[in-house]
Structures are given as structure tokens and as C-alpha cells.
Amino acid sequence: MPVFEYRCGECKKKFSALIGMVAEPDDEKCPHCGSSNTAKLVSRFARVRTEDDRIDDLADRLEGMSEPESGSEMRQVMREMGKAMDEDVSDEMEELYESEMTGGGDGESDE
């Protein structure tokens, strides 16, 4: 069943409704004030992007960036890198950053 967005003509609030395929288009009432004076809105569609697309976009943005000014900026970059993955690993990326910054690496040497 599709989800449609509406705006109430009385209270002006926006709401979403799950509408059955056989429902009449004017059946929706505002959940906030109960008015049936509602108008269907034109919704934006979701653009599905692959993990590679998200990583490429982030890489392009990082190339144009200067060095992060602070640890919090670097932490934000690490979180964005983690979120670009198909499985959100932003918490793990931030933990890795924190571990490296505090000297608590994995104990392996680079020899």
C-alpha cells in the first residue's frame, strides 16, 4: 500500500497516510484536528544509491577538504565514512578513531 502525504486546510499540519488501493482519495481526515479539508501533496521520491556511489561522493568531498581543524571535525568525517557503508559502521569508525587518538591501538606494530 502506498504512503501519501497530505496537508490539512484547517490546522495547516502535514501528515502521512497509508492508503489502500481501493480507498477513495478524499477519505483522509487530519489526525491532528479531525478535519476532512485535506490536500494531497506531491512527495519527493527516494533515490537509491549504492554503497560505491556514497563512498565516491564522500571521497570527492574529502579531496576538496582541508585538514580537519579539530578532533570533533575528524570524528564527524569518520561517522560519515561509516554511514556510507551498506551496513552502518559509523559507531565502529568512531571507536577506531577514539582508540587511535588515545593511543589504545590494537597493540600490533608496523614493523
N, C-alpha and C positions, 0 to 999 in steps of 0.2 A: 504494500500500500504506500502511496506517495505521501510525503510530508509537504504541506503547503504553508506559506507564511501569510498572515493577514494583519491588517491594521484596523483598529476599532475607530469608527467615526465619532463615537461619543467621548471615550476617555483617551483616545489617541495612542494607546499602548499597542505594541507589536506582539503577536503571539504566533506559535506554530501549531498546526493541527494535522493529525494523521487521518487522512480521508480515504474511505473505502471507494472502490472503483464504481459502485452503483449509487453512491450518495449524490444528492443534489448539490450543486455548487454553492447555493445560498443557505445551506443548513447550518453554517458555523455561527456560534454565539461567542462573544468575548468572555474569556474565563475570568476577567478582572471585574467587569461591571454587568455582564449578562446581556448586553445589547446585541441585537442581530444586525445592527448597522455596521457591517464589516466589509472590507475591500481586500481582495486577494492581491498580494504583492508579487512583483517579478523577482524571483530569487536568483542569486548567483549560483553557478554550478561549481562543483569541486573539480579541480584539475588534478588528476592523479599523476604524480611524478615518481619516477623510480629512485632507488637509493643512489644510483650513479648520477642522476640529474641533480639531486640535492647536494651530493658531495662536490660535484663540479661547480655548482653555484657558490658553495661555501669556499672552495679553493680559489675561484676567481675573486671573491670578495677579500680573502686573506692576502692575495698577491698585491692588491691595491692599498692594503692597510699598513700603517707604520707599526713599529714595535708597540705592544700594549704599554700604557703608561703606568698601570698598577696591577697588583695581583688580582683584584676583582675583575678587571677587564680581561685578563688572561683566563680566569675562571669562567667568565661568560663565553669566551671563544670555545673553551673545552666543552661546555654544556651544549653549545650549538653543534659542535662536531659530533657529540654523542647522539643528539636528536636527529641528525641527518641520516643515521643508520636505520635500516629497516626495523631492527629491534632497538628501542630507545635505550642506549647505554650511557646517557648523559650523567647519571649518578656515578657510574664506574669511571668515566672520564674525569669527573671532578675529583673522585677519590685518588686516582692516579696522579693528578696534578698536585693535590694536597700532599700526597706521600713524597713526591719528588721535591716539593718546596720545603718540606720539613726534614729532608734527609732520611726518610724512612723507606728508601727504595727496597727492592726485593733481596738485597744482600749480595747479588751477583756482581762480579767485577767485569769490566770491559776489556780484560786482557786477552 
